[in-house]
Amino acid sequence: MKKNFILLSVAFFLVFSNHEALSQKIQKKKITSEELKEWDNTIVAENLLSKTSAAEKSKAKEEAQAIAAYVLKAMLYRIDPATYPIDDKAGSIEKIALDAIDKFSPSTMSKAKARTLVMWGDPHKKTKLLGKFATLDFKKKVIAPDIKRISKIEFRPVLKNLNDGAFVYPAQSTIQLGGAKGPSANYISDNLPVFNKLDLVLRKVHCADETNPEGGDDDMVIGGLLIGASGNTNSANSFASGHYDDGDITNHGAYPFGTYNLNSTSGYPKVFYCILQLIEVDTDEAEAAEALTDVMKLVGTLVSTVNPAIGALVVAVAEAVQIFTSWLIDDDPFYPYGVTLNLNSQNKFGADGRSSNWHTGNISDHGGTYRVGFYWQLKN
């Protein structure tokens, strides 16, 4: 599923016009043997999602399908409010879902409505999306009691953390999934600067293998969901990465993918997560990047109503991302990849606050394989 080459500068102007850090020209070329050697010597961030058990994934998928039911209810209400009335009482999950989709861009909302109608008219797609919740009566004003009857999932209203600009629960427990492979230095000195933010900075994207069928090129869009130390969530800055054939590598310089607040919890260690989402698109890249940001914000908001424990939240996010990218974005999403940083102190990376270079392992789907290079940057 490839489209013909279009001018990369047009898509990048639309996506990146508000990002001063991307003023430099994107550089794409074939990877050299020297670059492969450097890449192979770079720290590999394990996919934390590979550590989850089948039982954890099954539970998270059920939660994601229940969330999808609430989002579907909200979409149907926006399509036909007379037929599908909704409980718009403040604090209800129906209202939270409705408020979340109302933040979609006009383009995302228009396409989401169209794709919802297609799914709604196809019993197989409806069952695949909703699982056991496909039998719900969406003409009822309130579907929460029926969801509770079908499943033991508990939904709770969320609180707004004004410091983080994201939805969080108070006093959450932190569960680290797997081990973060990275620099073990934990420098502590009174002479080092005091940091209060953490950036995830994207450097390069390497296409090890183009998606099938080969013969054209891959138009790749990359986004993600940040999960902070307190469980706060926020969408990463989605963007159009470029057009890829086998062996291509794109240098993005120092793209500001997302920022975490170090002060959302007290003390150390602090654990930070990012769920990376790659999509090979056949549609307009700028619109797809915008839609991916909208979907990530939706997922972060709704998943936070289910999971107060961060470890469980991460797994639920990954399952929800799969459901919502497949449903609301008309392209080829890859399976999500989760990276994590266990920060022992704000001085972990020394005076300049910059980690060494990291990259993901293979992110594979649709017959293609990509790797994403990044680093962590502490700042004031």
Secondary structure, 3 states (H helix, E strand, C coil): CCCCCCCHHHHHHHHHCCCHHHCCCCEEEECCHHHHHHHHCCEEECCHHHHCCHHHHHHHHHHHHHHHHHHHHHHHHHHCCCCCCCCCCCCCHHHHHHHHHCCCCHHHHHHHHHHHHHHHCCHHHHHHHHHHHHHCCCCCCCCHHHHHHHCCCCCCCCEEECCCCEEECCCCCCCCCCCCCCCCCCCCCCCCCCCCEEEEEEEEEEEEECCCCCCCCEEEEEEEEEECCCCCEEECCCEEEEEECCCEEEEEEEEEEEEEEHHHCCCCCEEEEEEEEEEECCCCHHHHHHHHHHHHHHHHHHHCCCCCCHHHHHHHHHHHHHHHHHHHCCCEECCCEEEEEEECCCCCCCCCCECCCEEECCEEECCEEEEEEEEEEEEC
